[in-house]
Amino acid sequence: MEGTFTGGCGCGALRYALPGPPVEQTHCQCRDCQRRSGTGHSSWLVFASVADTAITGPASHWTATGDGGTEKRHAFCPTCGTPVYMAFPAMPGIIAITAASLDDPARFQPRHVTWTRAAQPWDSMPSGLSAHAQMPPG
């Protein structure tokens, strides 16, 4: 999965371009992802090349501590409210973008489901993905 990954918010004010490939693609069923998505999980592409990331437009932020104790800094568009990306203060080289914010969401190819111990019974995942009760070790 080569090439630049581009996307942004619903109104187009907040945009990004990230060189590929992502280091991880996953669905997360933790309670934080459930709350922020308004459904049973969030879907993420994780990149380890923050220095090569181009983010344009304004972003508003809020910080939360995940189920595993990781501090996460969520970024969203202050105009339309679309969640776009997440950064981790303890891991400054990592950025995760929401799969739905991609210009071409079909590029999202999940391999894992994390935090299945917090899964809601009505949020079923595709078969064939490796499932982890919480975040697997790095």
N, C-alpha and C positions, 0 to 999 in steps of 0.2 A: 504494500500500500504506500506507494511513493507519491511525491508531489506535495504541494502546499495545501493545507486544510484551511478553508476560509469560511466565515460565517459571521453571525452577529444577532442582534436583538430583533424583535418584531417590527419596530419602526425604522430600523436602519441607522440609528444614531450611534450605536456602539458596535464596532466591527473588529475582527481579528484576522490574522493570517499567521499560521504556524507551519513550519517545515515538518514534513512527515519523515518517518512514520511514527505513530504514537507508540509508547512503550507498553500501554495497556488499554484495553477496551472492556468495560464492565458495566453490569447493572448492579446497583447497590440498593438493598432493602432495609438499610438502617432507618431508625425513626427520624433522624434529621432529614434524610433524603425523602422520606414519605411526606414529612411536613412541608418541605420547600417545594416539592413537585405537586402537592395536592392529590397524589395518588399513591400507589404501593411501592414505588421505587424511583430512582433517578438513573439515567444512563450517561456514562462518562467516557471520554477519550482522554487519556493521560499522556502528557508530553514532558520530556525531560530537557527541553531546549529553550527555556524561558528567554535566554539572551537573544535568541533569533526570532522571538515573537513580536509581531507588530500589532498593537492594540490602539485603535483610534476612536475618538469620541469619549464622552463622559461616562464614568461608571460610579455607581453608589455601592457601598460595601456594608456588610454586617458580618460579625464574627460569631462563630458557634464552636462548641467543643463536641466532637463526634462521640459516638457510642464507645469507641476505643480510647478516648482521651486525647485525640488529635485535634489541635486548634485548626479551624478552617475559616478562611476569609472568602466569603461569598461575594461575587460581583454581579450586579444587575443594572439594567438601563434605568436611569432616573426618570425618563419620560414615559416609557411603556411598561416598565416593571419586569421585563423578560429576564429570567436568570440566564447568565451567559457563561461564566467561568468561576473557578474556585482556585485559590492559592493556599499554600500552607506555610506559615511563618517559620516552622521548624525545618522545612525543606524548601529553601528559596529557589531551587532549580526546577521545581515541578509546577505545572499548571494543568488543571483538568477543565475541559470544556464540555458543556452539555451537548449530547448527541443531536438533540432537536434544533440546536442553534446553528448547525452546519448548513452551508448553502446547499450541499448535497447530502442529506441525512442517510442516504443509502450507503455511504462510505463507512458508516458505523458497522463494525463486525464484532459483536461481543464474544468474549471467550469465557467469561466468568460471571458468577453471581455471588456477591459478598453480602454478609450480614443476614444470611437466611434465617438465623434464629429470631430475627425481628420481623420476618415476613408475615404479611397478612394472608389468610387462607384464600382470599379472592384474587390475589396477585400471582397468577401462574407465569412461570418462565418457560422459554423454549427448552426442549430436551437437547441434550448434547453439550450443555455448558457445564463447566466444573463449578460445583457449589461449595461455598465456604460458610460455616456458621458465623464467622466474623471476618476480619481482614486477614488474609493469609500473610505469613511472614514474607518480607521483601525479597 
